Amino acid sequence: MEFWGRNRPVVTLLLAIFLLIILLSFSARETGVATWPERALHRLAAPVQRFLVLVASFSREVVEAVWELRTLRRENERLRQEVDEITFRYQNIVEAKLELDRVRALLAYSEEEAELDLMMARVISRGLTGWHQEIGIDRGRIHGVQAGDAVVTYRGAVGRVIEISGTSARVLLITDPRSAVAAMVQNGRDGALAEGDSSRLGGIRLARLPWDFPIAVGDQVITSRIGAVFPHNHVFAIGKVSEIVVSAGGLLKLAHIQPAVDFSRLEEVLVIRRGHP
């Protein structure tokens, strides 16, 4: 009612024009010739007709645009899903290639050292803290692994098995402060004890060396043939001397070793099963 009260004149005018158009159209059909009032009325009604045509055309375009937008959104979502799927597959392909390269390197090393009973194992857990430098591997008792078996990669020494179950084992890394491995300086052949460096996470040191022990920064340190962990007729890289510290009294010195193996990125290892050279 409120709308009718405010817009009554306009609505009345539009209805009148509409009725006149209808009457004049019938009149034109009968006479075949439009009279001047009919022509005047047509001129007056023309803007209204054009407006209505424009409104109808605009409405149609809006509907078409909305439909096209919905179609584009669906297509966008489909393409986004395809991109995500392709990205996922690509990442897995890259990861598979990297793993294949690592495994090939380990297998090539195993073939070169055929006299050793080397078995590949995957790292399934890590415990790299200040006082626990350990990893878990997916090989255990049923695979012939025993406590005390040495663990290596083609880059060098990793550690030894300290705990074993049916299908997995725990490996103490040579960077653990509880670890001690017989070592020697490769150039001078002088022996020492390589142990995990408690002052440097992930480091190794040769401690309590005599003041005249022949060693220098850059020297390579390897496993000794007289050790109880690694095979006697093979040597494995432990690392390179990165720093030498002399004690306050000058009687002893300590050598810090940069490990040959990057333990933070270790993913596959080789277990040297006991009972073999």
Residue, then its C-alpha position, 0 to 999 in steps of 0.5 A: m500500500e505504501f508503494w502504491g501511494r507513493n508511485r500511483p501517478v507513475v504507475t497510472l501513466l504507464l498503464a495508460i500508455f500500455l492501453l493506448i499502444i494496444l488500442l492503436s495497434f488494433s486501429a492500425r490493423e483495421t485502417g492500415v495507416a497510422t494516424w498522427p495521434e498514433r505516431a505521436l504516441h509511438r514517439l512517446a512510447a519509443p524511449v520506454q520500449r528502448f529502456l525495456v529492451l535494454v533492461a532485458s538485454f542487460s539481464r540476459e548478459v548478467v545471467e550469462a556472465v554469472w553462469e560463465l563465472r560459475t563455469l570458470r570457477r569450476e574449471n579453475e578448481r579442476l585445474r588447481q587440483e590437477v596442478d596439485e596432483i602433478t606437483f605431488r607426483y613430481q616431488n615423489i619422482v624427485e625423491a625417488k631419484l634421490e633415493l635411487d642415487r643413494v642406493r646405487a652408491l651404496l650398492a656400488y660400494s658393496e660390490e667394491e668391498a665384496e669380501l665384507d658382508l654388507m647389508m643395506a638398511r634404512v634409517i627409521s629414527r633419529g636421536l641426535t641430542g647433546w648426549h644421545q647420538e643414535i639412529g634406528i635402522d630397519r634391520g634386526r635379528i631376523h636379518g642376521v644383525q647382531a649387537g656390536d656390528a659395525v655400521v658404515t656408508y661409502r663416505g666413512a664410519v657411522g657407528r655400531v649396533i648397541e641394541i637389537s630386536g627382531t626387525s630393527a636395531r639401534v645404532l650408537l653413532i661415533t659422534d656420541p660422547r659414549s662412543a670410543v673408536a680406535a683411530m689413526v692419523q692417515n699420514g703419520r699412522d699414529g694411533a689415537l682414540a676418537e670419541g664423541d665431542s660433548s662440547r660440540l654437537g655432532g663432532i668428534r675429537l682426539a683427546r689427551l694427545p701428547w704435546d708432541f703427537p704429530i697431527a695438523v689441521g687438515d689431516q685425515v683420521i681413519t679407523s685403526r686396524i687394531g680396533a674391536v669395532f671395525p674390520h681389521n683389514h679395512v679402514f673407514a674415514i672418520g673425518k678431517v682435523s678442523e682445529i687443534v687446542v693445546s692445554a694450559g700447561g702445554l703438555l696435552k693437546l686435543a684435536h677436533i674432527q669434522p666427521a666424514v659423514d653428514f649424520s643429520r642427512l643420513e638415510e641409508v647405511l650399510v651394516i657389516r655383519r659379524g663373522h666376516p673379515 
